[in-house]
Amino acid sequence: MPSESSIITSLSHALQKIRSTPPRIISSPPTQPRRAAVALLLRVVPPADYPITPSPVQQTLPEFFSNDWVNAPDARAEILFLRREKGTIERDDGSRSRGSPEYHVAFPGGRQEEGDEGGQYTAMRQTWEEVGIDLAETDYICVGQLDDREITTSLGKRLLMVLSPFVFLQLSPHSPQPDPSPEITLHWTPLSILSTEQPTWSHVTVDISSRLAPKNSAILRLIIRALIGSMRFPAILLNGDPSQELNEKSNRSNEPPLKLWGLTLGMTLDLIAYMYGTRTPRFTSPDDMLGIGLAPSMTSVFPRFSYPDVNFWIWVFGKRYREVVRGWEASIRAGGSNDRRINWTGTALNTFYAAVRKALVLVLVLRGIGLLVGSALGTWWIFFRSDD
């Protein structure tokens, strides 16, 4: 695991690069104009009882990272996640739904409303409403924007909205007192947890039948669940180490681990990729069914299915997807950043879920043929064998 000082140095380079790199902006199509924005809020925590030398709050990035308390040996870089406790979770497609009390984390943010001046304003407004942190104060600076992301549903078939992630940095050594909504808990997470090649992996199980069958068709859902199983999305456990103090509130030992997955995991790894460039830790998930390391962040949001034959057919139909990811990786190695002319995340998303749809159709056809053949053999055994 890299040292905290090297992580802060890498973070400094990443933020400078984010500031100087134009983000990929995706225009909303006329048929789906909805947009959303989130805030990735970063801070550097000085060692306890470290003597802070007063410095002007309005600082440039080089001035901030030259502060003594930022470069102190035990200073720690952290990123803010929030947990919505009332069963409201962020799904892998970016929407929010009612679910189990399993703890999934997200970034503060939400949909752009009429009257918002743009994506950055939306991220700042939502952060104020959800967390009580005013990013317009001089304690914070907007560093820049990561690439827009297309949020889809129905196995990547339909566009829901376009999401814009904005990166903010806290300039003061001590955090202003937040005022989160009652259902929200804040978790300042050390970047060191995400800067290792061997994070603690888990998974989030999603019922695929809920995406393919109408809500009021319980029998059809049972049939689909029996035929193709469920989806398992890779997730990183943020508080797998019980010694890590992640919670802004008291960290109760009986709480289940926090799971970083889906869209939030993808955006987090976008930031990590800026920190390390071609040296990005290759997070190899146990669920990496296509045999590709997870350096490009979008690949980390793709699921594995509970039935092995479904995964096999996705691999068979996933040739185009693998070519896209290899091209993505090659562009990163060649220039240290993504080819700005190509929407790698959107192309990878479309080609992966195209392979999934083909695989599911084939599996359902094979299951149907198997049932018909089984029924025919059973009928023959019962009626014709009995005559013998």
N, C-alpha and C positions, 0 to 999 in steps of 0.2 A: 504494500500500500504506500503511495507517495506520502511524503511528509506534509504537514500543514503549510509550511512555508513555501514548498514547491507548488502546492495547490493554489495558494494565493497568487503566486507568480503567474501560473497558468491562467487563473481567472483574470488577472490584469491584461494579459495578452488577448484573451477571448473577448473581453469587453471593448478593447480598442478595435479589434477586428469587426465586432458586431456594429460598432459605431461607424466604421468606414465602409462597410459592405452594404450595398442597397439590397433590401429584402425582395424576395419574389412575391409580387402582388398578384393575386388571382381575382379577376373581375367576376362579380356575381352575375350569372346569366339572368335574363329577364324573367324566366320561369321560376327562379328561386333567388330572390334578392336578399334573403336574410343573411345577416353577418353577426359575428360575435368576436369578443376579444378577452384575453386573459393577461394577468400580470405575473411575470416571474420576478419575484423580489429577492434580492441578495443582500447580504450584510457580512461584515467582518467583525467578529467578537474579540475584543482584546482580553488578555489574561485578567483574572480576578485581581483587584487591588492594583492594577497597573497604573502608574501616574500618567494621566492624560495631559499632554501639552495643548493648551487652547489653540485652535486653528480656525480660520474662516470657514463658515459652513458652505459657502459657494466655492466649490473647488472643481477643477478639471480632473479627469481620470488620472493623469500622471501625478498631480498634486495629492490626490487622495491616497494612491498607492505608495507615496513617498512618506506618509505619516509614520512616526515612530511606533504608534500603537498598532498600526496595520502590519508592520514588519516585526513585531515582537515575536520571540521564539514560540510562544504558546497561543498566538492568535489563531482564530478558527474561522474559516469561510462557511457560511450557511445559506440555505435556500428555504423559502417559506412554502409549506404546503398547508392546506386546511382540510379538515374532516367535517363533513356534514353528518350529524349524529342521528337524525330522525329518519333513518332508513333511506335517505336521499343520496344516491350514488351517481357518480359520473360513469356512464357506460362507455364502452370502447368506441362507439360511434360519436361520442361527444355530447349526447343528450343526457338528461338527468331523469332518473326513474326511481320509483319507490322499490325498495329491496330489503334484504336482510340487514341486520345491524353489523354485518361484516365491515371492517373499517377500510375503506378505500379513500385515497387522498386525491386532491385536485388543486389547481391554482385558483386564486380569486379571479372572478370574471363572470361574464354572462353575455346575453344577447344585446346587440346594439339597438337602442330605442330611437324613436323619432325625436329629433332635436339634438341628438349626440353629434358633436362636431367631427367625429371620426373615431377610428379604432382605439387610439391612445386615450381619448376622452372616455370611451366606454370602459376600458380597463381600469382607469383611475376612479370612475364613478362606482363601478361594481366593487372595487376594493374598499372604498369608503363605506358603501352600504353593507357589505358582508363582514368586513374585518374591523372597520373603524380606523383605518390608517389612511391619512390624507397624503397621497403621493404628490400633491401640488405644493406641499410645504418644502422649505429649503433643505430639510433633512434628506430629501430624496432627489434623485436625478434619473430621467429617462435616458438610458444608454442607447437604445435602438430597438429594432424590431427583427424578430426571426421570420423565416419564410411563412407565408400564409399556408393554411392547410384546408383541404376539402374534407368536410365531415359528411359521411354517407351513412346510410342505413340499408336494411334489406340486402345484406351481403354485398355491399358496395354498389348496388344497382341504382340507387336514387340519392341525389345530392340533397342534404338537409340545409347546410349553410357553409359559409367560408369563415374560418377562424384565424384571427391575427394575434400572435403572441408578442407581447412587449416586455422588454427586460429593464428593470429598475434596480438601482443601487442605493442603499442607505449610506449616507455620507457621515453620519454622526456615530461615535463609538457606543452610545447607549440608545436603545430603541425607545421612541416615544410610546407611551402607554396605549396599547390597542383597545378597542371596544368591540369585540366580535359579537355577532348575533348569538342568541342563546343556544341555537342548534349547531354552532360552529366552534370547533376547537382548533387552535393554531399549533403547528408543529414546525419549529425551526430545525432543519435537518442538516447535519454537517455534510459538506460536499465530499468529504473523504469516504463516506459510505458508497458514493456513486463513482469514485475514482479508482476503484479496484477492479481487477479482471475477474474476481471471484465473489460477486455479491451473493447474498442469500436469496435463492430463487424459490418462488412458490407459483401458484396459478390461481386464476379466478375462473370459475365454471359458469358458463352462460347456457341457458336452455335454448337450443336452436329452434325448437318447435314454436317458441314465442315469436320468432321472426318470420316463420313460414306459414303459420296457421292463424286464422282470425281469433280474436280474444275470446269469443263466446263458443268456440268449437273445441270443447274439452276432449272429445273422443278423437278428433283429428290430431290434436296435439299429442295425445298418448301414442297414436300410431306412428307419427313422425319421430317422436322420441325413441320409440322402440326400434325404428328402422335405421336411423342415422346417429343416434346418441346425442351427445352434447359437445359444446366447444370449450376448450381450455385455453385461456389467454395467459401468456407468461407474465409474471409479476415479481417485482423485487420487494423483499421485506425490508422496511426501513428501520424498524426497531427490533430486528432479530437478535441484536446484542442487548441483553437486559441492563448493561452498565451504561448504555447510551441514553442521555437525557434529551428527548426529542420534543417533549410537550411543553407548550407555553404555560399550561396549567399543571397541576400535579399529575405525575405519570403513575397510574395505578397498575400494579403488577398483574392484576387479573384481566387486563384488557387484551384482546386479541391483537396480533401484529398489524401494523399499517401496511397496506399493499399498494405499491406504485405500479400502475399498469395502464394499458390502453393509450389514449391520446396524451395523458399527462406524462406517462413514461416516454413516449416519443418526443415530446417537446423538451423534456429534461435531457434526453440524450442528444438532442440538437445542440443544447448548451455545452454538454460535455465534449461534443465533436469540435466546437469552436475552441475549447480549452486545450485540446491535445492535437488537433489536426490529423495528420497521417499517423500520429502515435496514439490515436484514440484507443482506450482499452477495448478489446474485442469481447464484449459480453456474450458468451456462448450459452444460450439458454438450453436447458434440457429439452425444451419443446421446439428446438430449431429443426423442424422436420425436413426442411429443404436442403439441409447441409450447408448453410451459409452463416457465417459469423454475423453477429448483430451490431457491427460498427455503424452502418447507416441506420438511423433511429427508427424509421418507419417500419422496418422489418420486425421490430420488437412488439408491435401491436397486433400481429397476425396470430390467429389461433391454431391450435392443434385439436383434432377431434378425438373423441373417446374410443371410436372404433378404428382399429388399425387399417382396415381396407379402405376407409374413407381417406386417411392420410396417404395411403399408397397411390390412390388415383389422383389426388391433388398433386403429388409429386410427378406423376406421369404427365398431367396436363400443365405442369408448372414450368415448362422449358422457357417460355417467353419471360416469365417472371424472374427466373434465375438469370437470364441474360440481362434484364434491366438492372438487377441488383449488382451484377458484376460490372456493368458499365458505370453505375453509380460509384462503386468502390474505386474503379479505375480513374474516374474524374477527380475524386478526392486525392488519390495518390499523386496524380499528375500536377494538379495545381494547388493542392492544399485546401480547396473549397469546391463546392458543387458547381458544375457547369450551369451558369445562370440562364442559359437558353432552354434548358430542359427541366420540366417539372418532374423531378425524380420521384418525389413522394406520391404525387397523383398517378404517375404511370405505374409505379410499383403496386399501389393500392388497386388500380383497375385490373392489372394483369393477374394479381394474386386472386382476387375475388372472381375473376372470370374463370380461373382454374377451379376454384371452389364450386362454382355453379355447375360447371361441366361434370365435376366429380360427383356432386350430389345427385344430378339427374341420372348419371350412369349407375350409381349405387342403388337408387330407387328402382330403376328398370331391372337391374340384376336381382334385387330383393323380390320384385314382383314375379319375375320369371321363376325364381327359386320357390316362391310360394305356390305358383301354379303347378310346377313340376312335382312339388311335394304333395299337393292336394291330389293330383292325378295318380301318383304312385300309391298314396294312401287309399284312394277310392278303389284302385285295382286290387290292392292287397285285401281289402275288406270284402269286396263283392265277388271278384273273380277267383281269388285263392280259396275262398270259402266253398265255391262250387266244386273245386277239385277234391 
